[in-house]
Amino acid sequence: MSIAYHKNYTQFIQYTVRMDEKVLEEIKKIAKKEDISINSCINQSLQYAIDEYNNKEKNTNN
């Protein structure tokens, strides 16, 4: 499965996190290429990671 980035509009909560510099640079590149905000790119990437994690958990419990 791969991620298809898209522009989305949702309600956000401000929360401070620390991020590896190399990860942030890659996120910036993706956001620019996909013409989306860095916040949107991070949110979609995290949602993809969560979905994959949950799918893996569900498949190992069956």
C-alpha positions in Angstrom: 0.0 0.0 0.0 1.2 3.5 -0.7 0.1 6.9 0.4 -1.7 9.3 -1.9 -1.2 12.8 -0.5 -4.1 15.2 -1.0 -5.2 18.6 0.3 -7.5 18.2 3.2 -9.2 20.4 5.7 -9.8 19.4 9.2 -9.7 20.7 12.7 -6.2 20.8 14.3 -4.8 21.0 17.8 -1.5 22.6 18.4 1.0 20.3 20.0 4.8 20.6 20.1 6.9 17.7 19.1 10.6 17.2 18.4 11.5 15.7 15.0 14.6 14.3 13.5 16.1 16.9 11.2 16.5 14.5 8.3 12.8 13.4 8.6 11.6 17.0 8.6 13.7 17.7 5.5 12.1 14.8 3.7 8.6 15.9 4.8 9.3 19.4 3.4 10.4 17.9 0.0 7.2 15.8 -0.2 5.0 18.7 0.9 6.5 20.9 -1.8 6.2 18.2 -4.5 2.6 17.4 -3.6 1.7 21.1 -3.2 0.4 20.7 0.4 1.3 22.3 3.7 4.0 20.7 5.8 1.3 20.2 8.6 -0.9 18.4 6.1 1.9 16.2 4.9 2.9 15.3 8.5 -0.7 14.5 9.5 -1.3 12.3 6.4 2.0 10.5 6.9 1.2 9.9 10.6 -2.3 8.7 9.7 -0.8 6.3 7.1 1.6 4.9 9.7 -1.2 4.5 12.2 -3.4 2.7 9.7 -0.6 0.4 8.7 0.2 -0.4 12.3 -3.4 -1.1 13.1 -3.8 -3.4 10.0 -0.6 -5.3 11.0 -2.0 -5.7 14.6 -5.3 -6.9 13.3 -3.7 -9.4 10.9 -1.4 -10.8 13.6 -4.3 -11.3 16.0 -6.4 -13.4 13.6 
